[in-house]
Amino acid sequence: MTTQRKKLDAGADRLIRHAQLGDTADVALRRLSQAANHGKLWFAAAGAVALTGPRGRDAAIGGLVSLGAASAMANLILKPLVGGERPDPQTLSSARRLKGQPLSGAFPSGHSASAAAFATGASLSWPVLTPVLAPLAGLVGYSRIHTGAHWLSDVLAGLALGTGIGIVTNIALKDRDMDAQTEDIAPRADVPRLPRGTGLVVVANPHSGPDGSEDPAALIRRLLPEAPLLVPGRDGANEDLNVLLEQAVNMPGARALGVSGGDGTVSAAARLARNHHLPLAVFPGGTLNHFAKALGTDSFDATAQAITSGTARLIDTAELTVQPPERDRTTVDVLNTFSLGAYPQMVAKREELESRTGKWLGGILASLDVARQGATTEITIEGDAHTSWLTFIGINTYVPPGLVPATRIRLDTSNLDIRDYRADSSWAPVRFVGNSVLGRRGNALRHRIAQRHETSESRPIRSIEILCTSGYSPEDGPGVDLAYDGETLHVPAPEGSQVQVKLTMLNGELTAYAP
């Protein structure tokens, strides 16, 4: 085997040494090889891909985790075990020779392993990247031979190693809970068919959604031309969304309520639709659109199709009541999640930053700031008094487990998904930041590396009461900070006083158009 390998390497070496690609190509390959030193090329690629959105971030994470595993295997384990001498680069032209020849063992090529691992890990997460990353990884591998840093067998072994590790890592990071989505997210409901939107009244928030997105009102008019459309400040309409929602449900001939906006706007519309016994139509006009995605209406076309065909689901929602001492209570509907502690603080900080940094980077910076402050909340849940770093309650069961619940498989389980992270866990802030960066893949990776117990349960319970001890915020003064459906709420209360929070499940009380 060794003899055959040496013959292969010698033959390839002769061919490549006599290859006349020109100085321009020689310099380009040398620079490419050097750019891949210590994974710099792939870190830059990961950053660029991550900026494209959630799919890109998953791909970047898959690629970087694969790269780290392949680099460790090649450089820390196999090179010391196998090693071998590298080719002599002195006979190569100066345009081809690396500045500072590597001194480690030759077999396998760490650069090739890292290149193949990143390309494989990222491409399996997002196949659209394959036509770019696969050739780039191959060029990096060839550059190691062209510059005299490695033999052909070193590179082939590195590419094979990296590819294998990329495949295994992708399997390890794959979140099977996320892939368990069933077609029937909730029971079907009888609703009127509304061709061209006749009988549907829509309230559209033009300020929701990412910058540069198409005006939601224009999209709705094109898809459902017969639907009356209320837009704050347009055509004499009131500037207040809540006022417009009240007008919409009371409009003569209204058979359904439509809403385009963020999750907070959708929650307000859901409460009115439920109270007026109207089906709700959700257009994904916000930035994250958590509820619309869970419902299956992740595009305006999907929502319009459900409206015109008359298909809908019976959805669980919840009613949140907040009662501070000697103040009026606040009551809202919650469609997705409720939280207190670190998460509301992170959301508030992220909203300050996202206009300059974008939501993802703003979320990372906000998480770091919250973790640094280490703020906690004194709470009592069902008689259990303790200090909590973060309390999360999902409407229905969320997956995956851990600090970053991502989505729901069903919307009719009648479960409150309760996750309470006590302050006696010193690792909670670290995991919070890590998972804010890595998202659901961070959860998947952490649970495969080390199963950590956290106070987390999802159980059929109609309501839960929480007593929160009021703290002090330099920005808002004394009170308790809460968050629901992406909205933050500061509840003023004397420092040290008790704020009563009650979350009550409303099983199947919301009818929503859905495919």
WOCOR-V673296 format. One record per pair of residues at least 12 apart in sequence whose ideal C-beta (glycine too) atoms are under 6 Angstrom apart, sorted by sequence separation. I is the first residue (numbers start at 0). J is the second residue. D is the distance in whole Angstrom. If there is no record, write none. Layout:
BEGIN
I_J_D, I_J_D
END
This chain:
BEGIN
203_215_5, 216_228_6, 319_331_5, 349_361_5, 352_364_6, 395_407_5, 467_479_5, 478_490_5, 203_216_5, 349_362_5, 375_388_5, 478_491_4, 45_59_4, 118_132_4, 140_154_5, 216_230_5, 229_243_5, 283_297_6, 319_333_5, 475_489_4, 478_492_5, 118_133_6, 281_296_5, 395_410_6, 256_272_5, 265_281_6, 316_332_6, 317_333_5, 349_365_4, 396_412_5, 477_493_6, 45_62_6, 282_299_5, 348_365_4, 395_412_5, 477_494_4, 45_63_5, 118_136_4, 140_158_5, 201_219_6, 229_247_6, 316_334_6, 396_414_5, 395_414_6, 397_416_5, 479_498_5, 85_105_5, 282_302_5, 345_365_5, 348_368_6, 396_416_5, 83_104_6, 115_136_5, 256_277_5, 345_366_5, 82_104_3, 83_105_4, 114_136_4, 255_277_6, 280_302_6, 83_106_5, 248_271_5, 255_278_5, 256_279_6, 257_280_4, 259_282_4, 392_415_6, 393_416_4, 469_492_4, 471_494_5, 244_268_6, 260_284_5, 261_285_3, 345_369_5, 41_66_6, 78_103_6, 81_106_5, 114_139_4, 201_226_5, 205_230_6, 255_280_6, 259_284_3, 260_285_6, 265_290_5, 344_369_5, 392_417_5, 469_494_5, 78_104_4, 280_306_5, 196_223_3, 199_226_4, 200_227_5, 201_228_5, 202_229_5, 203_230_5, 244_271_5, 248_275_5, 262_289_5, 391_418_4, 469_496_5, 38_66_6, 197_225_4, 262_290_6, 341_369_5, 402_430_5, 110_139_6, 111_140_4, 195_224_6, 196_225_5, 390_419_5, 402_431_5, 469_498_6, 77_107_6, 195_225_4, 196_226_3, 389_420_4, 403_434_4, 466_497_5, 467_498_5, 387_419_6, 388_420_5, 402_434_5, 110_143_5, 278_311_6, 73_107_5, 388_422_5, 405_439_4, 74_109_5, 108_143_5, 419_454_5, 465_500_4, 73_109_4, 204_240_6, 340_376_5, 385_421_6, 386_422_4, 339_376_6, 418_455_4, 464_501_5, 73_112_4, 388_427_5, 403_442_6, 417_456_5, 463_502_5, 399_439_6, 108_149_5, 202_243_5, 401_442_4, 416_457_4, 462_503_4, 202_244_5, 69_112_4, 70_113_5, 111_154_5, 115_158_5, 119_162_5, 399_442_5, 414_457_5, 461_504_5, 69_113_6, 105_149_6, 215_259_4, 290_334_5, 108_153_4, 112_157_4, 116_161_4, 120_165_4, 202_247_5, 290_335_6, 414_459_5, 415_460_5, 107_153_6, 108_154_5, 111_157_3, 115_161_3, 119_165_3, 123_169_4, 289_335_5, 413_459_5, 66_113_5, 69_116_3, 101_148_6, 106_153_5, 111_158_5, 115_162_5, 200_247_4, 340_387_6, 341_388_6, 342_389_6, 375_422_4, 105_153_5, 112_160_5, 116_164_5, 120_168_5, 340_388_6, 341_389_4, 415_463_6, 97_146_5, 107_156_4, 108_157_4, 112_161_4, 116_165_5, 120_169_6, 340_389_4, 66_116_5, 107_157_4, 200_250_5, 340_390_5, 65_116_4, 66_117_4, 95_146_6, 339_390_5, 107_160_6, 200_253_5, 207_260_4, 338_391_5, 207_261_5, 62_117_4, 65_120_3, 337_392_5, 91_147_5, 198_254_4, 199_255_5, 201_257_4, 202_258_5, 203_259_4, 204_260_4, 336_393_5, 62_120_4, 199_257_5, 370_428_4, 61_120_4, 62_121_3, 88_147_3, 61_121_6, 204_264_5, 86_147_5, 333_394_6, 370_431_6, 396_457_4, 270_332_4, 370_432_5, 58_121_4, 61_124_4, 191_254_5, 269_332_5, 269_334_6, 367_432_6, 58_124_4, 266_332_5, 366_432_5, 57_124_5, 58_125_4, 26_94_5, 266_334_5, 25_94_4, 215_284_4, 366_435_4, 25_95_5, 58_128_6, 54_125_5, 22_94_5, 363_435_6, 362_435_6, 363_436_5, 35_110_5, 38_113_6, 41_117_4, 208_284_5, 207_284_5, 208_285_6, 209_286_6, 317_394_5, 207_285_5, 208_286_6, 223_303_6, 315_395_6, 218_299_5, 222_303_4, 380_465_5, 378_465_6, 379_466_4, 190_278_5, 378_467_5, 377_468_4, 413_504_6, 69_161_5, 413_506_5, 69_164_4, 315_410_6, 68_164_5, 314_410_5, 315_411_6, 315_413_6, 65_164_6, 65_165_4, 68_168_6, 65_168_4, 35_139_5, 64_168_5, 61_169_6, 32_142_4, 392_502_6, 31_142_5, 61_172_6, 193_306_5, 194_307_5, 28_142_4, 32_146_5, 293_407_5, 28_145_5, 29_146_5, 192_309_3, 190_309_6, 190_311_4, 188_311_4, 188_312_6, 188_313_5, 185_312_4, 186_313_5, 185_313_6, 15_144_5, 185_314_5, 346_482_5, 343_480_4, 343_481_6, 343_482_4, 11_151_4, 342_482_6, 347_487_5, 346_487_5, 8_150_4, 339_481_5, 8_151_5, 8_152_5, 338_482_5, 343_487_5, 337_483_5, 4_152_5, 335_484_5, 333_483_5, 334_484_6, 319_483_6, 337_502_6, 323_490_5, 321_490_6, 323_492_4, 324_496_5, 323_498_5, 322_499_4, 321_500_5, 320_501_5, 319_502_5, 317_502_5, 318_503_5, 317_504_5, 316_505_5, 315_506_5, 316_509_5, 313_507_4, 314_509_4, 314_511_5, 311_510_6, 312_511_6, 311_512_5, 312_513_5, 311_513_6, 306_512_5, 305_512_4, 305_513_6, 305_514_5, 301_514_6, 294_511_6, 296_513_6, 266_484_5, 295_513_5, 294_513_5, 295_514_5, 177_398_6, 263_484_5, 176_398_4, 262_484_4, 263_485_6, 176_399_5, 262_485_5, 263_486_4, 174_399_5, 184_409_5, 185_410_4, 184_410_5, 185_411_4, 180_408_6, 179_408_6, 278_510_4, 279_511_5, 280_512_4, 278_512_6, 273_508_6, 273_509_5, 269_509_6, 174_439_5, 172_440_5, 174_443_5, 172_443_5, 172_444_6, 171_447_6, 188_510_5, 60_437_5, 60_440_5
END
